[in-house]
């Protein structure tokens, strides 16, 4: 069984990791559209993901700016799709 994110996305294979989280491939359940999913542990010493989400929303539509589809918490993680 695949991990579901926000009842709308399914987590796929791990693509990479860094100082502020892990990046996974994901798919939208209804359409099959591919998305990137970033996970940050809820107990992170310096949480950044909510700030990153707000920044993407503020800059939405700009050239080279990723679209933020969903932000929330699932289990022990904060999640940005």
N, CA, C and O atoms as a GROMACS GRO file, in nm:
protein
  324
    1UNK      N    1   0.084  -0.118   0.000
    1UNK     CA    2   0.000   0.000   0.000
    1UNK      C    3   0.089   0.125   0.000
    1UNK      O    4   0.181   0.135   0.081
    2UNK      N    5   0.062   0.218  -0.090
    2UNK     CA    6   0.140   0.341  -0.101
    2UNK      C    7   0.093   0.444   0.002
    2UNK      O    8  -0.024   0.447   0.039
    3UNK      N    9   0.185   0.527   0.046
    3UNK     CA   10   0.152   0.633   0.141
    3UNK      C   11   0.074   0.742   0.071
    3UNK      O   12   0.116   0.791  -0.034
    4UNK      N   13  -0.040   0.780   0.128
    4UNK     CA   14  -0.122   0.885   0.071
    4UNK      C   15  -0.092   1.018   0.138
    4UNK      O   16  -0.070   1.024   0.259
    5UNK      N   17  -0.092   1.122   0.059
    5UNK     CA   18  -0.065   1.257   0.108
    5UNK      C   19  -0.190   1.341   0.084
    5UNK      O   20  -0.233   1.360  -0.030
    6UNK      N   21  -0.248   1.392   0.192
    6UNK     CA   22  -0.364   1.480   0.181
    6UNK      C   23  -0.482   1.420   0.108
    6UNK      O   24  -0.560   1.495   0.048
    7UNK      N   25  -0.500   1.290   0.109
    7UNK     CA   26  -0.609   1.220   0.041
    7UNK      C   27  -0.617   1.248  -0.108
    7UNK      O   28  -0.716   1.212  -0.172
    8UNK      N   29  -0.514   1.310  -0.164
    8UNK     CA   30  -0.517   1.347  -0.305
    8UNK      C   31  -0.394   1.297  -0.381
    8UNK      O   32  -0.400   1.280  -0.503
    9UNK      N   33  -0.284   1.272  -0.311
    9UNK     CA   34  -0.159   1.235  -0.375
    9UNK      C   35  -0.106   1.104  -0.317
    9UNK      O   36  -0.136   1.067  -0.204
   10UNK      N   37  -0.028   1.034  -0.399
   10UNK     CA   38   0.035   0.908  -0.356
   10UNK      C   39   0.186   0.926  -0.369
   10UNK      O   40   0.236   0.969  -0.472
   11UNK      N   41   0.256   0.891  -0.264
   11UNK     CA   42   0.402   0.905  -0.260
   11UNK      C   43   0.468   0.792  -0.339
   11UNK      O   44   0.430   0.676  -0.327
   12UNK      N   45   0.568   0.828  -0.419
   12UNK     CA   46   0.642   0.730  -0.498
   12UNK      C   47   0.785   0.716  -0.450
   12UNK      O   48   0.813   0.723  -0.330
   13UNK      N   49   0.877   0.696  -0.545
   13UNK     CA   50   1.016   0.670  -0.509
   13UNK      C   51   1.089   0.797  -0.464
   13UNK      O   52   1.053   0.908  -0.504
   14UNK      N   53   1.190   0.777  -0.382
   14UNK     CA   54   1.272   0.888  -0.332
   14UNK      C   55   1.363   0.937  -0.444
   14UNK      O   56   1.428   0.858  -0.512
   15UNK      N   57   1.367   1.069  -0.461
   15UNK     CA   58   1.451   1.130  -0.564
   15UNK      C   59   1.578   1.191  -0.507
   15UNK      O   60   1.680   1.198  -0.576
   16UNK      N   61   1.573   1.235  -0.382
   16UNK     CA   62   1.690   1.297  -0.322
   16UNK      C   63   1.662   1.347  -0.182
   16UNK      O   64   1.550   1.336  -0.132
   17UNK      N   65   1.767   1.403  -0.119
   17UNK     CA   66   1.755   1.456   0.017
   17UNK      C   67   1.858   1.564   0.037
   17UNK      O   68   1.960   1.569  -0.032
   18UNK      N   69   1.830   1.651   0.133
   18UNK     CA   70   1.923   1.758   0.164
   18UNK      C   71   1.908   1.801   0.308
   18UNK      O   72   1.850   1.729   0.389
   19UNK      N   73   1.961   1.917   0.339
   19UNK     CA   74   1.959   1.968   0.476
   19UNK      C   75   1.819   1.993   0.528
   19UNK      O   76   1.794   1.983   0.648
   20UNK      N   77   1.726   2.027   0.438
   20UNK     CA   78   1.592   2.067   0.482
   20UNK      C   79   1.482   1.973   0.436
   20UNK      O   80   1.368   2.016   0.422
   21UNK      N   81   1.513   1.847   0.413
   21UNK     CA   82   1.407   1.753   0.380
   21UNK      C   83   1.444   1.652   0.275
   21UNK      O   84   1.558   1.645   0.229
   22UNK      N   85   1.343   1.574   0.238
   22UNK     CA   86   1.358   1.469   0.138
   22UNK      C   87   1.259   1.496   0.025
   22UNK      O   88   1.149   1.544   0.048
   23UNK      N   89   1.301   1.464  -0.099
   23UNK     CA   90   1.216   1.486  -0.216
   23UNK      C   91   1.176   1.350  -0.274
   23UNK      O   92   1.260   1.262  -0.293
   24UNK      N   93   1.048   1.335  -0.302
   24UNK     CA   94   0.994   1.212  -0.359
   24UNK      C   95   0.915   1.243  -0.485
   24UNK      O   96   0.865   1.354  -0.504
   25UNK      N   97   0.905   1.143  -0.569
   25UNK     CA   98   0.812   1.151  -0.681
   25UNK      C   99   0.674   1.119  -0.625
   25UNK      O  100   0.661   1.039  -0.532
   26UNK      N  101   0.572   1.181  -0.679
   26UNK     CA  102   0.436   1.152  -0.637
   26UNK      C  103   0.342   1.157  -0.756
   26UNK      O  104   0.380   1.199  -0.865
   27UNK      N  105   0.219   1.115  -0.733
   27UNK     CA  106   0.116   1.119  -0.838
   27UNK      C  107  -0.015   1.165  -0.776
   27UNK      O  108  -0.049   1.130  -0.663
   28UNK      N  109  -0.087   1.244  -0.854
   28UNK     CA  110  -0.223   1.282  -0.813
   28UNK      C  111  -0.311   1.161  -0.837
   28UNK      O  112  -0.308   1.102  -0.945
   29UNK      N  113  -0.389   1.122  -0.738
   29UNK     CA  114  -0.467   0.998  -0.745
   29UNK      C  115  -0.566   0.998  -0.860
   29UNK      O  116  -0.575   0.898  -0.932
   30UNK      N  117  -0.641   1.105  -0.879
   30UNK     CA  118  -0.747   1.106  -0.981
   30UNK      C  119  -0.695   1.118  -1.123
   30UNK      O  120  -0.745   1.050  -1.213
   31UNK      N  121  -0.594   1.202  -1.146
   31UNK     CA  122  -0.549   1.230  -1.282
   31UNK      C  123  -0.422   1.155  -1.320
   31UNK      O  124  -0.393   1.140  -1.439
   32UNK      N  125  -0.345   1.107  -1.222
   32UNK     CA  126  -0.218   1.042  -1.250
   32UNK      C  127  -0.105   1.140  -1.277
   32UNK      O  128   0.007   1.100  -1.308
   33UNK      N  129  -0.134   1.270  -1.266
   33UNK     CA  130  -0.033   1.373  -1.291
   33UNK      C  131   0.083   1.357  -1.195
   33UNK      O  132   0.064   1.338  -1.074
   34UNK      N  133   0.206   1.366  -1.250
   34UNK     CA  134   0.327   1.355  -1.168
   34UNK      C  135   0.353   1.486  -1.096
   34UNK      O  136   0.336   1.594  -1.152
   35UNK      N  137   0.396   1.475  -0.970
   35UNK     CA  138   0.430   1.590  -0.887
   35UNK      C  139   0.554   1.557  -0.805
   35UNK      O  140   0.591   1.441  -0.789
   36UNK      N  141   0.617   1.660  -0.754
   36UNK     CA  142   0.726   1.644  -0.658
   36UNK      C  143   0.669   1.663  -0.518
   36UNK      O  144   0.583   1.748  -0.497
   37UNK      N  145   0.716   1.583  -0.424
   37UNK     CA  146   0.669   1.590  -0.286
   37UNK      C  147   0.789   1.609  -0.195
   37UNK      O  148   0.882   1.528  -0.197
   38UNK      N  149   0.788   1.715  -0.117
   38UNK     CA  150   0.897   1.741  -0.023
   38UNK      C  151   0.847   1.715   0.119
   38UNK      O  152   0.741   1.765   0.159
   39UNK      N  153   0.924   1.637   0.193
   39UNK     CA  154   0.890   1.604   0.332
   39UNK      C  155   0.992   1.665   0.426
   39UNK      O  156   1.112   1.661   0.401
   40UNK      N  157   0.942   1.720   0.536
   40UNK     CA  158   1.028   1.775   0.641
   40UNK      C  159   0.976   1.718   0.773
   40UNK      O  160   0.856   1.723   0.800
   41UNK      N  161   1.064   1.666   0.854
   41UNK     CA  162   1.020   1.609   0.983
   41UNK      C  163   0.958   1.718   1.069
   41UNK      O  164   1.007   1.830   1.074
   42UNK      N  165   0.850   1.683   1.137
   42UNK     CA  166   0.781   1.780   1.224
   42UNK      C  167   0.870   1.826   1.338
   42UNK      O  168   0.852   1.936   1.391
   43UNK      N  169   0.965   1.743   1.376
   43UNK     CA  170   1.053   1.779   1.488
   43UNK      C  171   1.181   1.849   1.442
   43UNK      O  172   1.276   1.861   1.518
   44UNK      N  173   1.184   1.895   1.317
   44UNK     CA  174   1.302   1.964   1.263
   44UNK      C  175   1.339   2.082   1.352
   44UNK      O  176   1.251   2.155   1.398
   45UNK      N  177   1.467   2.101   1.375
   45UNK     CA  178   1.514   2.210   1.462
   45UNK      C  179   1.486   2.347   1.403
   45UNK      O  180   1.455   2.442   1.475
   46UNK      N  181   1.496   2.358   1.271
   46UNK     CA  182   1.473   2.485   1.202
   46UNK      C  183   1.376   2.462   1.086
   46UNK      O  184   1.419   2.454   0.970
   47UNK      N  185   1.246   2.453   1.115
   47UNK     CA  186   1.149   2.423   1.010
   47UNK      C  187   1.150   2.530   0.901
   47UNK      O  188   1.151   2.650   0.930
   48UNK      N  189   1.148   2.487   0.776
   48UNK     CA  190   1.153   2.578   0.662
   48UNK      C  191   1.039   2.558   0.563
   48UNK      O  192   1.010   2.647   0.483
   49UNK      N  193   0.973   2.444   0.568
   49UNK     CA  194   0.880   2.408   0.461
   49UNK      C  195   0.760   2.501   0.450
   49UNK      O  196   0.717   2.534   0.340
   50UNK      N  197   0.705   2.545   0.563
   50UNK     CA  198   0.591   2.636   0.557
   50UNK      C  199   0.633   2.770   0.494
   50UNK      O  200   0.557   2.828   0.416
   51UNK      N  201   0.751   2.818   0.527
   51UNK     CA  202   0.803   2.940   0.466
   51UNK      C  203   0.820   2.921   0.315
   51UNK      O  204   0.785   3.009   0.236
   52UNK      N  205   0.874   2.806   0.275
   52UNK     CA  206   0.892   2.777   0.133
   52UNK      C  207   0.757   2.777   0.061
   52UNK      O  208   0.747   2.831  -0.049
   53UNK      N  209   0.655   2.717   0.121
   53UNK     CA  210   0.520   2.716   0.064
   53UNK      C  211   0.467   2.859   0.046
   53UNK      O  212   0.415   2.893  -0.060
   54UNK      N  213   0.481   2.940   0.148
   54UNK     CA  214   0.433   3.079   0.140
   54UNK      C  215   0.507   3.157   0.032
   54UNK      O  216   0.447   3.239  -0.037
   55UNK      N  217   0.635   3.132   0.017
   55UNK     CA  218   0.714   3.200  -0.085
   55UNK      C  219   0.668   3.160  -0.225
   55UNK      O  220   0.653   3.246  -0.312
   56UNK      N  221   0.646   3.030  -0.248
   56UNK     CA  222   0.595   2.985  -0.378
   56UNK      C  223   0.460   3.047  -0.409
   56UNK      O  224   0.434   3.084  -0.524
   57UNK      N  225   0.373   3.060  -0.309
   57UNK     CA  226   0.241   3.122  -0.330
   57UNK      C  227   0.256   3.269  -0.366
   57UNK      O  228   0.185   3.319  -0.453
   58UNK      N  229   0.346   3.339  -0.299
   58UNK     CA  230   0.366   3.482  -0.326
   58UNK      C  231   0.423   3.506  -0.465
   58UNK      O  232   0.391   3.606  -0.529
   59UNK      N  233   0.507   3.415  -0.513
   59UNK     CA  234   0.573   3.431  -0.642
   59UNK      C  235   0.504   3.353  -0.754
   59UNK      O  236   0.557   3.345  -0.865
   60UNK      N  237   0.387   3.297  -0.727
   60UNK     CA  238   0.316   3.212  -0.823
   60UNK      C  239   0.302   3.278  -0.960
   60UNK      O  240   0.271   3.397  -0.971
   61UNK      N  241   0.327   3.198  -1.063
   61UNK     CA  242   0.313   3.246  -1.200
   61UNK      C  243   0.440   3.305  -1.258
   61UNK      O  244   0.447   3.330  -1.378
   62UNK      N  245   0.541   3.328  -1.175
   62UNK     CA  246   0.667   3.382  -1.224
   62UNK      C  247   0.746   3.277  -1.300
   62UNK      O  248   0.732   3.158  -1.275
   63UNK      N  249   0.829   3.322  -1.392
   63UNK     CA  250   0.911   3.230  -1.471
   63UNK      C  251   1.002   3.148  -1.381
   63UNK      O  252   1.076   3.204  -1.299
   64UNK      N  253   0.998   3.016  -1.396
   64UNK     CA  254   1.085   2.927  -1.320
   64UNK      C  255   1.041   2.899  -1.178
   64UNK      O  256   1.113   2.831  -1.104
   65UNK      N  257   0.926   2.949  -1.136
   65UNK     CA  258   0.876   2.927  -1.000
   65UNK      C  259   0.786   2.804  -0.998
   65UNK      O  260   0.688   2.800  -1.072
   66UNK      N  261   0.817   2.703  -0.915
   66UNK     CA  262   0.731   2.585  -0.908
   66UNK      C  263   0.593   2.620  -0.852
   66UNK      O  264   0.580   2.712  -0.772
   67UNK      N  265   0.493   2.547  -0.895
   67UNK     CA  266   0.357   2.564  -0.842
   67UNK      C  267   0.344   2.484  -0.712
   67UNK      O  268   0.382   2.367  -0.708
   68UNK      N  269   0.291   2.546  -0.609
   68UNK     CA  270   0.265   2.477  -0.482
   68UNK      C  271   0.119   2.431  -0.484
   68UNK      O  272   0.028   2.514  -0.484
   69UNK      N  273   0.097   2.300  -0.486
   69UNK     CA  274  -0.038   2.245  -0.497
   69UNK      C  275  -0.103   2.218  -0.362
   69UNK      O  276  -0.224   2.231  -0.347
   70UNK      N  277  -0.022   2.180  -0.263
   70UNK     CA  278  -0.077   2.142  -0.133
   70UNK      C  279   0.032   2.151  -0.027
   70UNK      O  280   0.148   2.120  -0.053
   71UNK      N  281  -0.007   2.194   0.092
   71UNK     CA  282   0.083   2.194   0.208
   71UNK      C  283   0.002   2.146   0.327
   71UNK      O  284  -0.112   2.186   0.345
   72UNK      N  285   0.061   2.060   0.409
   72UNK     CA  286  -0.007   2.014   0.529
   72UNK      C  287   0.083   1.918   0.606
   72UNK      O  288   0.203   1.908   0.579
   73UNK      N  289   0.023   1.848   0.702
   73UNK     CA  290   0.097   1.752   0.783
   73UNK      C  291   0.038   1.614   0.765
   73UNK      O  292  -0.083   1.596   0.761
   74UNK      N  293   0.126   1.517   0.754
   74UNK     CA  294   0.090   1.376   0.745
   74UNK      C  295   0.182   1.299   0.839
   74UNK      O  296   0.304   1.297   0.818
   75UNK      N  297   0.126   1.238   0.940
   75UNK     CA  298   0.208   1.161   1.034
   75UNK      C  299   0.314   1.249   1.099
   75UNK      O  300   0.282   1.352   1.158
   76UNK      N  301   0.439   1.209   1.088
   76UNK     CA  302   0.551   1.280   1.151
   76UNK      C  303   0.613   1.385   1.060
   76UNK      O  304   0.722   1.435   1.088
   77UNK      N  305   0.546   1.419   0.951
   77UNK     CA  306   0.606   1.508   0.851
   77UNK      C  307   0.518   1.626   0.814
   77UNK      O  308   0.395   1.619   0.818
   78UNK      N  309   0.584   1.735   0.777
   78UNK     CA  310   0.522   1.844   0.705
   78UNK      C  311   0.545   1.813   0.559
   78UNK      O  312   0.652   1.764   0.522
   79UNK      N  313   0.446   1.840   0.474
   79UNK     CA  314   0.452   1.798   0.334
   79UNK      C  315   0.418   1.914   0.242
   79UNK      O  316   0.322   1.987   0.265
   80UNK      N  317   0.499   1.930   0.137
   80UNK     CA  318   0.473   2.028   0.031
   80UNK      C  319   0.469   1.954  -0.101
   80UNK      O  320   0.564   1.883  -0.137
   81UNK      N  321   0.358   1.970  -0.173
   81UNK     CA  322   0.343   1.908  -0.306
   81UNK      C  323   0.352   2.019  -0.408
   81UNK      O  324   0.343   1.993  -0.528
   0.00000   0.00000   0.00000
